């Protein structure tokens, strides 16, 4: 039984990279829609890489947790102004869904339920790992990223969803360039650099390729030095997360 579960997870992990997605839906809250929304960064990155049309959509509710979204409504392409089903559903939990055990359990259960509904329709699923608060936010906790990573790892495993390690990318970036500003002044929302880093991490996870070399700089808003650093950081985060996933698979084999 363990082997069958492992093969199922491995097959799904490979499948997310097997073909170019045409329609991607992001579901989350203000962490996604700040700075004109992460999907408006991912789309041009993907179009540049594949040299073809890709459409991204966003459904976001400010301050929401994942269970606040009506997934049945969102999985009807008509409600997204699309004439065909999405290929990939990317879900982001609320920033506080990792704080308590009760919230963690509800987030994981919601991810399982929503992913099962999407996968039944042939839609691949992924989880957008949130970043930790800085000390400017009253909810700051030292090493909160550990709770975030553990929660998303478990949610990804139980829902057969790929985890996009955005939170890990933030941690790597801050360790390498402590003065970089990835957060808004409120200590919770992303700055434009944070949104670009999130988008680059999404790109790396979907394509399995490094974003380094992409020309897209959000219409000149991201300088060359920052762009290259963020692209490199996204690739590091992706690879570190993949090592964790692969190690866990080997341990459970």
C-alpha positions in Angstrom: 0.0 0.0 0.0 2.9 2.4 0.8 4.4 1.7 -2.6 1.1 2.4 -4.4 0.7 5.7 -2.5 4.3 6.7 -3.3 3.8 5.9 -7.0 0.6 7.9 -7.1 2.4 11.0 -5.5 5.4 10.6 -7.9 3.1 10.3 -10.9 1.2 13.5 -9.9 4.4 15.4 -9.2 5.7 14.6 -12.7 2.4 15.4 -14.3 2.3 19.0 -13.3 5.4 19.6 -15.5 4.4 17.3 -18.4 2.5 19.9 -20.5 2.2 23.7 -20.7 -0.8 25.0 -18.7 -3.2 27.1 -20.7 -5.4 28.4 -17.9 -4.3 28.9 -14.3 -6.5 30.0 -11.4 -5.1 31.5 -8.2 -7.3 31.4 -5.1 -6.3 33.3 -1.9 -6.3 36.7 -0.3 -4.5 40.0 -0.3 -1.1 38.2 -0.2 -1.9 37.4 -3.9 -3.6 40.7 -5.0 -1.1 43.2 -3.6 1.1 45.0 -6.2 -1.4 44.4 -9.0 -1.6 40.7 -8.2 1.0 37.9 -8.5 -1.0 36.4 -11.4 -0.1 39.4 -13.5 3.5 38.6 -13.0 3.3 34.9 -13.5 1.4 35.2 -16.8 4.0 37.3 -18.7 6.8 35.1 -17.3 5.0 32.0 -18.6 4.2 33.5 -21.9 7.9 34.5 -22.3 9.1 31.0 -21.5 6.6 29.1 -23.6 6.2 31.7 -26.3 2.5 31.1 -26.4 -0.7 32.3 -24.9 -1.5 31.5 -21.3 -4.3 33.0 -19.2 -4.2 33.4 -15.5 -7.2 34.3 -13.3 -7.5 35.4 -9.6 -10.2 34.9 -7.0 -9.2 36.7 -3.8 -11.0 37.8 -0.7 -9.2 40.1 1.7 -8.3 38.6 5.0 -9.8 35.2 4.0 -8.9 31.7 4.9 -9.0 29.0 2.2 -12.4 27.6 3.4 -14.0 31.0 2.7 -13.8 30.4 -1.0 -16.7 28.7 -3.0 -14.6 26.2 -4.8 -17.6 24.6 -6.7 -18.4 28.0 -8.1 -14.7 28.6 -9.1 -14.4 25.2 -10.8 -17.1 26.2 -13.3 -15.1 27.9 -16.1 -18.1 30.0 -17.1 -17.8 31.8 -13.8 -14.2 32.7 -14.7 -15.1 34.0 -18.1 -13.4 31.0 -19.7 -14.6 28.7 -22.4 -12.6 25.7 -21.1 -11.7 24.2 -17.7 -8.6 25.5 -16.0 -5.4 23.3 -16.1 -4.0 24.3 -12.7 -5.5 25.5 -9.4 -3.1 27.3 -7.1 -4.5 27.8 -3.6 -3.1 30.0 -0.8 -4.2 29.7 2.8 -4.6 32.6 5.2 -1.5 33.8 7.0 -3.0 32.7 10.4 -4.0 29.2 9.2 -0.7 27.8 10.4 -0.7 29.4 13.9 -2.9 27.0 15.9 -3.3 23.2 15.6 -7.0 23.7 15.0 -6.5 26.1 12.1 -3.8 23.9 10.7 -6.2 20.9 10.6 -9.0 22.9 9.0 -6.6 24.3 6.3 -5.3 20.8 5.5 -8.8 19.3 5.4 -10.0 22.2 3.1 -7.0 21.7 0.8 -7.8 17.9 0.6 -11.5 18.6 -0.2 -10.9 21.3 -2.7 -8.0 19.4 -4.4 -10.1 16.3 -4.7 -12.9 18.2 -6.4 -10.5 19.8 -8.8 -8.6 16.6 -9.6 -11.8 14.8 -10.3 -12.3 17.3 -13.1 -8.7 16.7 -14.4 -7.3 19.9 -12.8 -3.9 19.8 -11.2 -3.5 21.4 -7.8 -0.8 23.3 -6.0 -0.5 25.2 -2.7 1.1 28.6 -2.5 3.1 28.6 0.7 2.7 31.8 2.6 5.6 33.8 4.0 6.2 34.6 7.7 5.4 38.0 9.4 8.2 40.4 10.2 8.6 42.1 13.5 6.5 45.0 12.2 3.4 42.8 12.6 2.1 42.1 16.1 1.6 38.5 15.2 5.3 37.9 14.5 6.8 34.7 15.9 10.4 33.6 15.7 10.8 30.6 13.4 7.2 30.8 12.2 8.4 29.5 8.8 8.8 26.1 10.5 5.1 26.0 11.2 4.3 27.2 7.7 6.6 24.7 6.0 5.3 21.8 8.1 1.7 22.7 7.5 2.0 23.1 3.8 4.1 20.0 3.5 1.4 17.9 5.2 -1.4 19.6 3.2 0.5 19.0 0.0 1.0 15.4 0.8 -2.5 14.7 2.0 -4.1 16.5 -1.0 -1.7 15.2 -3.7 -0.8 18.8 -4.4 2.5 20.4 -5.4 3.7 22.9 -2.8 5.1 26.2 -4.2 7.7 27.2 -1.6 7.2 31.0 -1.6 7.7 31.3 2.2 11.0 29.4 2.0 12.1 31.7 -0.8 11.6 34.7 1.5 13.7 33.1 4.2 16.5 32.4 1.8 16.4 35.9 0.4 16.5 37.6 3.8 19.5 35.4 4.9 21.5 36.3 1.8 20.5 40.0 1.6 19.1 41.1 5.0 18.4 44.6 3.8 16.1 43.6 0.9 12.5 44.7 1.3 10.2 41.8 0.5 7.4 42.9 2.9 5.2 46.0 2.9 5.8 48.3 5.8 2.9 46.6 7.7 5.1 43.5 8.1 2.6 41.1 6.6 1.8 41.9 2.9 4.4 41.5 0.1 6.2 44.5 -1.4 6.6 44.5 -5.2 9.9 42.6 -4.8 8.1 40.1 -2.6 5.4 39.6 -5.3 8.1 39.2 -8.0 9.8 36.6 -5.9 6.5 34.8 -5.3 5.8 34.8 -9.1 9.3 33.5 -9.9 8.8 30.7 -7.4 5.5 29.8 -9.0 7.3 29.8 -12.4 10.1 27.5 -11.2 7.6 25.1 -9.6 5.3 24.9 -12.7 8.0 24.6 -15.3 10.7 22.8 -13.3 13.1 25.3 -14.8 15.1 28.2 -13.4 13.5 31.6 -13.9 17.0 33.1 -14.3 17.3 34.8 -17.6 13.7 35.8 -17.9 13.5 39.3 -19.4 10.2 40.3 -17.6 10.9 42.9 -14.9 7.4 44.2 -14.4 7.7 46.9 -17.0 10.9 48.3 -15.7 9.9 48.4 -12.1 12.4 45.7 -10.9 16.0 46.7 -11.5 18.4 44.2 -13.1 20.3 43.4 -9.9 17.2 42.7 -7.9 15.6 40.7 -10.8 18.5 38.3 -11.1 18.8 37.9 -7.3 15.1 37.1 -7.0 15.1 34.7 -9.9 18.1 32.9 -8.4 16.5 32.8 -5.0 13.3 31.3 -6.4 15.2 28.5 -8.0 17.1 27.8 -4.8 13.9 27.6 -2.9 12.3 25.2 -5.4 15.3 22.9 -5.3 15.6 22.9 -1.5 11.9 22.0 -1.3 12.2 19.2 -3.8 15.1 17.7 -1.8 12.8 17.7 1.3 10.0 16.1 -0.7 12.3 13.5 -2.2 13.9 12.7 1.2 10.5 12.1 2.7 9.5 9.8 -0.2 12.7 7.8 0.3 12.1 7.5 4.0 8.5 6.2 3.5 9.4 3.8 0.8 
